[in-house]
Amino acid sequence: MGYDELLARANVNRREALSAVGGGVLAGCHSQQGPAGPSIEFTRVPQADPGGKEKNDIIEGIVKGHRTGQVLVLYARSGDWWVQPLRSNPLTKIQPNGRWTNATHLGTHYAALLVEPGFRPPFTYNALPSRGGAIAAVAMVNGQAKPPSMIVPFSGYEWRLRDAPSDRGGFNLYASSNVNVDDTGAMHLRLQKAGKDWSCSEVSLTRSLGYGTYRVVVRDTGHLDPAVVFGLFTWDYAGGEQGHREMNIDISRWGDANNRNAQFVVQPYYIAANVVRFTAPAGPLTHTFHWEPGRITFRTVRGAAGAGPAVAEHIFTAGVPQPGIESVRMNHYTFHGGGFPAVESSEVVVERFEYLP
């Protein structure tokens, strides 16, 4: 099954799932414009949470009939309507195929405005505007009764489980069933062969934490096949101008058994100074990054205490992003650039996650 077919099936399944939730979730999900004009459709809708500014989720949809240069402005309702995802990042780009994706803080309802180039969106509305002038279409949808993704608790935080395909490392499937938290509180991230494709795992925090110290303790990753990856990273859909605010600690040989098996990265990775590779030994490891204005310090040490001598350490002072609506993510996936894994399955066990502001 090809990527386009899988993606189409995933979107059909999302729409069917949204329809099944009931309670008018999709009521008003199309724009106010008639069939002859542009229209907006929501394909993924976050849960309804009137006090959800401390949490965020992914919102997605399709625009039909739009013109080149038009963009979306998203709003979430919590009393008034508040621009999303951030005042500093109020615009959502539309892909050439009409699809759009962004993060949003939670609210009771969600809205999208299709606007002309140069539109300056208000930070807040008491009531949504109507179509006209620089606003080409307006759509509103109720928040869902339940989150659209499975949520699991781990290390005192809520984590969203990925089920949608991704092209990170090459086309991979993802399944929430590849993640579980055991009786000791450790999180297991698995990947396995699924026909001609691979079924992988990814989790993301349901809130943004910003500057501070992030730490994960991981059991032995020395056994990983050269073509698989364990990643700890930040990601922000709205932060394209800052490399999506992506900063990585990756454990992988990227398909070549002769490569060093680990790296620290500040995106974009294709700038040589943004990547520092090193060798991560077998056994438990503690990976840490301390993020502060204009500076990020990465460190990996042996053991679970996080206090031993450093296996590797590096400080980046160029290209360090500012906080936005990024979320911390962990994933375990296959890298297709250097051949496929020689194993049918793989697992990484994360003992705990810690954050200190």
N, C-alpha and C positions, 0 to 999 in steps of 0.2 A: 504494500500500500504506500503510495507516494505521500510527500509532505502536504501538498494542497488538499488531497482527499482526507488525510488525517485531521488537518486543521479544520476543514469544513465539517467533518463529523463531530469534532470537539465543540464547535460553535453551535451545531444543531443540538447536541446533548445539553449544552448550557441553556439554550433557549427553552428546551423541553423541561429542564429542571426548574428554571425560573417560573414557567407556566404552572408547574405542579405545586409550587409553594402556596399559591392561592392568596386570598385576602387582597386582591387587586394589585399585586406586585408590579405587573406590567401595565396597569392602567395608566394611560397618558404617556406611554414610553415613546411614542412617535411624536414628531414635531407638529406644531400647529399649522405649518404650511400644507397646502393641498398636494395631491399627487403630481401636479405639474411643476412644482418647485422643489427645492432641496428638502431633505428630510433627515432626521436624526433617530437612530435606534440604539437602545441600550442592549448589550448582550451579556454583560456581567454587572450586577448591582450589589453593592455592599448591604450589610444589615442595617436596620433602623436603630439608631442609638442617639437619643436627644442630647446626651452629654458626652459625645464621643470625640471631643477635640484631642484627647490624649491618645486616641487610637486611630489607625488608618487602615485602609484596604485598597484593593485594586478595583478600578472601574473601567469598563470597556464598552465599545460600541462601533457602529458603522454610520457613516454619512453618505447619503446618495444625492447626486445632482449638484454637488458643490463645485465651485470654481477654484482654479489655481490661486493660491495666496490667501484664501479664507482659512480661518482657524477656529478652534472651539474655545469657549470660556466655560469652565465648570464651576458649579456652586453646590454647596451642601447646606441644608436648612437646620439650624439649631436656634430656634426663635426666629431671627432674621436669616436671610440667605447670605452665606459667606463664600467669597471667591476661593477656589481650590486649584492646586494644592497649597499654594503660598501666595502672599501678596507680591513677593519678589519674583514668582514664577506663575503668572496668572493665565498663560496661554498653553493650549494643548494642540500639538501638531496633528494633522491628518495625513496618514500614509497614502501613497499613490493609489492603493486599492480601496481607499475610503475608510479603512479601520483606524481606530484610535484607542490608546491605552494611557492611563495615568494613575497616580495615587490620589486619594482624597481622605481628608479627615471625615469622621463619621457624622451623620445627621439623620433626621427622620425622613427626609426626602432629598433627591438629587436632581440636578438640572444641568442642561448643556445648551449654550447659545452658539450658533454658527454666525461668525461676525466677519466683517470686511477687514482687509489690512489696515493697520493704523488705529483700530478701535482701542480705546483706553477703558478697560473694564473697571467699574466701581468695585471697591473692596466689599461692599455689602449692598443688598437690596432689602427693602421691607416687603416688596412683592415683585415677582418676576416681571420683566418687561415683555411687551408684545413684539411680534415681528414688525419690522419697519425700519427705514433708514439704513444704518450700518448693521442691523441685526437681521440676518437672512432667514433664520429659523430658530425656534425655541422648543425644547423638549423637557419634560419633567417626569420623574418616576418615583414611586414610593420605595422606601427602604425595605429590604426583605425582613421576614420574621427571624430568620437564622442566617449566620454567615454563609456566603457562597462556597467557602472552602472549609475543610475539616480543620479544627483548631485543637492543638494538644498542649498541655502544660509541661514545661521543662525548666528546671533551675529557677523557678519563681516567676517565669514569664510565659506569655501565650505565644505560640508559634503557628503560623499558617502553613499548611502542607500543599505542595504544588501537585496539580493533576494535569496541567496543560503541557503540550509539547514545547520544546525549546531548541534553538539552533546553537546554543552555547557548546562549543567543542565539536559541532556537527549535529545533525538532526538526532534528537533523543526524545523518547517518550518519558513521562514522569507519572508516578502513581503514589497516592497517599498511603497505600498498603505497604510500600517499601520503607515506611518509617514507623517505629514504635519506641515507647519509653518503658523500660523494664521495671521490675519490682525494686531495684536498687536506685532508680531515678536516672539511669544512664539512657541516652538516646542512641538508637541504632539506625544508621542510614545505609540502605542496601541498594545495589543495582543487580540486574539479572537479564540474561538474554531473553528476548521476546520475539520469536520468529527471526526475521532478518534485522530487526531493530533491537534497541536496548531500553529497558525500563529502569529509570533512575530515580533519585530522591533529592528533594530540596525542601528546606524549611526557612521561613522568614518571620522575624519579629512583627507583631501587630502594632508596634509603636516606634517612633523615632527617638533616639537617645542623645544624639549630638556629640559635642566634645566630651572626652573622658577616656577612661581606660577599659578596654575590652579584653577578656581573657577566656580561652577555652582549653580544657584539659582533654586530651585525646589518647586513647589506648594505641597500641602499636600500629603504625601505618607503614612500617618497613616492608610489609608483605605485599603491598599494592602492586598490581600488574602495571607495567610501564604505560599502558594505554588508558588507565583510569585516573580520576582526579578526585581529591577531597579538597574542597575550598571553603574558606571562611572569608566573607567579603561584605562590603556595603554596596547598596544599589538604590538609585533614585530615578524613577521614570522621568521626573521633571528636571533633572540636572544635566541635560545633554551638553550644555556649554561648559560643564565642569567634569566631563568624562563620566556622566551619570553618578558623580560622587562615589565612584567605585575605587575601593582600596582592598587589596587581596593578600591573603596568605594561602598559597596553593601548595599542595603536596602532589606532585606528579612528575614523571619523566617525559611527558608529552610524546609518548610513543617510541622513544629511543632509550633502550636499556642502558646506554652509555652516558646519558644526561645526568646531571645532578637532579635530585628528586624533590626540591623545594624552592620556593621563591617568595620574595616580598615585592609587591607591585603597587604603584600609584598610577592609575590610568591617565592617558592612554599607554598601553604596554609597548607600542611600536617606537616609542622614544627610549633609546638605550639606557639613559640615566634613570628611567623610571622602574627598572627591573633589577633586582639583586638576587642571584641564584646561590643556593647553598645546599649542603647535604644534611638532611634530617636523619638521625640515627634511628635504629629500631628501639622499641620500648615506649613507655608512656612519655608524652611531651606536653608541655604547656606553651601555647602560642598566645602572644600578647601584642596589642598595638595601643599606643597612647596617642590620642588625637587632640591637638590643641591648635590655636590660630597659627597658620603658616608653618606647621611642623607636625610630623607624624613619626613616632618611634616604634619600630617593629622589633620583637624579641622572641626567640624560641629557646627554651631551656629543657633539660632532661627532667623527667619525673613529674609528679602531680602537684608538688608544693609550689612550684613557680619561683623558687628562691635560689636555685642552683646556678652554676656558671652558665653563661650563654653559649648555646650551640651556634647561634647566629644573631646578629643585631645590626640594625641600620636605621639611620635618621634621614628622612626626606624633608627638604625645606622648599623645594620647587614643585609647583603643580598641586599643592595640597588644597583640597576643596574646603569650602565653608559648609556648615550644616544646612540641610534643607528638610526634605521629608524622606530621607534615606532610611532603609531598614537593614539590619544585620541579617545575613543569610548564611546558611551552611548547605553544601550540596555534595553529592557523590555521583559522578557521571562518567561517561566514556568520551575519550578524545579520539576523533576519527582521522586526525591528520597524519598519524604515523602507523596505520594498521589498527586492527581491532584487538581487543583483549584476548588473551589465550585462555581465559577462565570463563566459566558460565555464569559466575556470580561473584560478588565482592561485598564486603561490609566494613564500615568504619563505626566505631563506638566512641561517642563523645560523653565523657564522664560528667562534665558540668560547664556551664557558661556563667561568667561574672561580668558585671559592669560597675565601675566606680566613677561618679561624676567628677 
